Amino acid sequence: MQRFEMIQTLLGQMLGQIDDIILLADDQRHITYMNDSAVKAFGYPRDMLIGQQTRILYASNDEFERQGTRQFRTDALPPREGRVIRYRRQDGSFFYGETLGGPIKDPSSDNTFMFGLIRDVSRRVTAEHTLHRLHAITSSRQLSFNDRIDELLKLGCAHFGLPIGIFSRITDGDYVVQRACHPEDLLAPGLSFSLSDTYCDHVYKADSVQAFHHVASSEIRNHPCYSNFNLEAYIGAPVIVDGERYGTFNFSSPDPVKPFTSQDIELVRLIALWAGHEVARANDINALKEAHQALEKVAITDPLTGLYNRRHAQKVLEESITALSTSQVDQPLCVALLDFDHFKKINDNYGHDAGDLALQQLGVLAEDILLPGDTLARWGGEEFLAILPNSLLSDSATRINTLRQRMKESVVEHAGQRLPLSLSIGLTCLAPSERATREQLIARADEAMYAAKEDGRNCLRMV
């Protein structure tokens, strides 16, 4: 026993100053020695642990038992590599330790003691967990872009131990909050600051990740951001979109923290890199949507008048008839054909440019008269089709007749001459109880329109 104690004394002198945690225990795993690093790491007074089983140091009793069957037993073989084990401090917090150790036998006696060397790898393990979470967030298609940004801000705040996270847009020296994570929700999207008043100014000047774990003791202690907001810790990276600087992804705290590691630097850089790719992708998607919408609009629009074209009118009319026949609406479907009177004379006497002005004027007037649910389309030449769904015949007649009157009263001039404009209109309605095809309904409206022509033009007739 005296020899065993002598060995402990010698080991204590050799290992006392090592930064890694050193523990010695007897064959029942009762602690007999711990170096200063162990006292600091676990937070217990030394005399409180000496004589205690190492069970007290593990995050769970199961882990203590598991390691007892793996490496801390008298017949265990020397480990080939360290194991990452979760340990518990006196204050209840946890850390991850890469652990090497096992039994050491005194060749001159039957005494066996346990030796353990523990290196705190919490930052490494946390970084690995964070990278896995980062991948899960960025690859998720169930989350919108803003949702993913919010999740990344929360992830960064948790990883760095900093309560404030901001995704910013920087233009012309203005720092604008796009999304933010703040314990008191004080950073609403759209909130703006001068870039020079933020630590992100250093990120932009350096065009790289910048990190300050204790601003008061750093070279930027006189920065306006410290004076105005008392932020002691900061880490931020530039967000690049299509090769151009867009803004920053950054995290900060009013309290100092431990120095940032190279893994922390790489993590915030990866987050900012992803954000830049996603903004570029979102821009591309929006550009494609706008182009697609523009193409769709071209496909259904008459280029001269800006009204819908015949193909779109046919589709709308078919859908309106179907809605009526399936009882989706309870009011009639009214359809009107509008034809310019003596349109050939306008072209012959005033020129085709004048005719174009006349056709365009109908669209201008209809915008103020027809309802949002109504559809007016160029049916062909100088003929137009109005579709008025879920509308009583009397109401439809009032709107269409108002359009006719306004057209007659409108002043459209070409080459200093006022154009004579009037419309002959045929109106018909399909009741919910009736059945008719698109062609039959158009034919009825056409019949009423020719009746208007025969009755002297510039009037509305119904059938």
PyMOL commands that set and color helices and strands:
alter all, ss='L'
color gray80, all
select helices_A, chain A and resi 2-15+36-42+46-49+54-57+61-70+122-139+145-160+195-197+200-206+215-217+224-229+262-300+310-325+343-350+352-369+393-409+438-454
alter helices_A, ss='H'
color red, helices_A
select strands_A, chain A and resi 21-26+31-34+83-88+94-105+112-120+164-171+174-181+192-194+210-212+233-241+244-253+333-340+375-380+383-388+413-414+417-418+423-430+460-462
alter strands_A, ss='S'
color yellow, strands_A
deselect
rebuild
show_as cartoon
